[in-house]
Amino acid sequence: MDGIQTFLKFLMNQKTAIGYSFMALLTVGSERLFSLVAFKCPCSNENFIYGLVFLFAPAWVLLVIGYFMNSRMWKLFTGCCLNTRKIFPKGNSCRFFYIFGQITLNVLIAPVMWLSVALLNGTFYECAMSGLKYPGYLNTLCNNKSIRCWEELNKVACGKTTMSSSESEELKLTLQAQSQILGWCIIVTTALLSLLTTCCARCQSKISHLQMKFWRIYIEKEREQLEQLFQLYATKLSERNLTSFFENKEPDAFPMPTFQAWEDASQLYSFNSSEQHYSTLHRLVEDGKKDISEERETTLDFVDGQEIV
């Protein structure tokens, strides 16, 4: 039993890495499925557009889905048309762009994974670039090759060209090599940028490592208990209303947060070193109905959204 608990604890501690690994495997599987089932290079003048659509359209869809599934996105935009101060607070107009930038960096993970995997495979890029008619690119690719390279490059991906097999194979390998080089460039660049942004964020952090560890545990527990209380109070309220309706009697008093309290609790959290509050809800409970300052020092993405680093 102790071994099982230790294993489960290990999985909980590594859930971010496990989540990213699962996302990577899902991306690889989806790309292979697209390549084998849906993708059929036309080997015509439509190669370029067709290949780019299969390369970038799924990445765009993943980006949109990422925005939809990001909780901070909806905390930021809900009600912003009625109260623009939510996204552009007084004295801190750049806060919106900072928070939206954090959200975008988080949701870019899946699209970047798709582009990297698709480029490493090379199928989509090979089809797209074999249909490119830019003279400079053709001069480079068809250098020291027969005139047929210029005329039949769009048929190389399908193996229907009249060029010699060695020349056709060389062109395919060149296109695949270009694709894989671009794929590794994206992976390396993304890894370096992730390292640099994480290091910059940690270097400028006003919170100690141990307090940050405690903070993450607190946020996780608060979310879990909040969901449980949502279920509990929604059940109690529905039972009270149904009982009152069917028994035809006055409903019992049922205390609920005010609309303003719901609004205050839904705000994005911003850290202030003068206040030891670990979430927006914590700050609201401690401060009561006092005005919440619009000027905050920094924003912590793990408090309102998914844990990333």
Disulfide bonds with the S-S distance in Angstrom:
Cys41-Cys127 2.10
Cys43-Cys158 1.39
Cys142-Cys149 2.00
